[in-house]
Amino acid sequence: MSSPVTLSVLQLKWVVIGGVTLISYDYFLTLDREIQYIWRRKFTTASAIYIVTRYSSLASNVLTFLNLFPWPGESSSMYARSRVLAPPQCTH
C-alpha cells in the first residue's frame, strides 16, 4: 500500500501536469492572434512587455514540467526517498 506522502506527491505531480497542459493549450489557441497583433505590427514598448511576460511564463511552465521527472543520476529510489522525506533546509 502507498504511504500518504507518496500519494500526495503523486497527486501534486498530476495537478502540475494538468496546469501546464491547460496553459499550453491556451498558448496554442491564442497563437494566431499573437502573430496578427504582435509580430506583424510595429515593435513597441507594449509589445516588448507582452513578449517578455508571455515567453517567460512559457519557459517557467516548461521548466516546472521538466522538474517533475528525474534527471540522469537522480533516478535511484534512495534519491527519491531522500527528496520526499528530507526536512526543509535552513538558508540563514
Beta strands, then each sheet from edge to edge (+ up, - down):
end
